[in-house]
Amino acid sequence: MSKRDYYDVLGVDKGATKDEIKKSYRKLARKYHPDVSEEPDAADKFKEVKEAYEVLSDQQKRAQYDQFGHAGAQGQGGFGGFGGGAEDFGGFGDIFDMFFGGGGGRRRDPNAPRKGADLQYTMTLGFEEAIFGKETDIEIPKEEECETCDGSGAKPGTTPETCPHCQGSGQLNEEQNTPFGRVVNRRVCHYCQGSGQIVKDKCNTCGGSGKVTKRKKIHVSIPAGIDEGMQIRIAGQGEAGANGGPAGDLFVVVRVQSHEFFERDGDHIFCEMPVTFAQAALGDELEVPTVHGKVKLKVPAGTQTGKTFRLKGKGTPNVRGHGHGDQHVKIRVVTPQKLTERQKELLREFNDISGNEATEEQHGNFFQKMKRAFKGE
């Protein structure tokens, strides 16, 4: 069976740099490693990838391969084979560390301080509460360090012991013979769950975990102008850290209730004001509600439905302190649905007197086009 081109095996072109070749090799090695991949031919593919990398990562071997192909490679004394030891893996140890937590060849200290997990709390605010902000307290369940054992998990007067299985490293090395050599897998120690310590005499309060769940009251300052989906970070109010590490943070996510009259878009507030035909035609002074209180709005004579007026500075304060938004008031002319006979009589009289003059005055171009259409022009 003929061999595939090494460049095709690694998925790189012939002008690929050394870094590009190495990056592709690591990606494919992780994909096809037999201890990870579930593909039936993973071992063969892994061997093929390894062989291609051994050639193309070596400047001299790559030059021979580029000139003579596979025949030249085999003729130079076998850079297509493997070797029996783990040292032959050409820097593959860091890939095992990616799988099993080694961190680039360095073992992570299981007893090193670790930051606690972050928590999230969803808070629902009223429409105006979000606009003006508020001070409030919330109560959340959270894990804290057990006060009885000071977080060690051991009964008072005793101390955790170093795990005899992993010697305190939190990891176990497992050797495995494979068709391509000896592989050393590094896994989390299942005796101590990676902590490196075993608690024989467990604390009665926390049961050996070193943590207890409590409900804690936390004060939250809601800034004015906060909006839907924004979040407030409260440092150090998340889960307790491990081995003396800092606590995580609490993130309060805000939900804002809708309002029956106002709508909000960023720092601006929108509303509709219904007016009668007479108010729109003759003009009037309206009393408009805002979140800051009622204000006067002059509606000029001849105002059309849909006309929008701006009330400067009557919107929402910017959450970052950059001034206030505006309130936009949209006029909606309301057509009465029930009229008395006298009202109908007056409207008929008004219509007879006005004819089409008022309508043509406001929409002259439209009516001119309509007349021409009827005349066939």
Secondary structure, DSSP 8 states (H G I E B T S, - for coil): -----HHHHHT--TT--HHHHHHHHHHHHHHH-TTT---TTHHHHHHHHHHHHHHHTSHHHHHHHHHHHHHHHHHTT-SSS--SSGGGGSSTHHHHHHHHT--TT----TTS-B----EEEEEEE-HHHHHH-EEEEEEEEEEEE-TTTTTS-B-TT---EE-TTTTTSSEEEEEEEETTEEEEEEEE-TTTTTSSEE-SSB-TTTTTSSEEEEEEEEEEEE-TT--TT-EEEETT-SS--BTT-----EEEEEEE---SS-EEETTEEEEEEEE-HHHHHH-EEEEE--TT--EEEEE-TT--TT-EEEETT-S-B-TTS--B--EEEEEEE---S---HHHHHHHHHHHHHHTTHHHHHHSHHHHHHHHHHHHT-
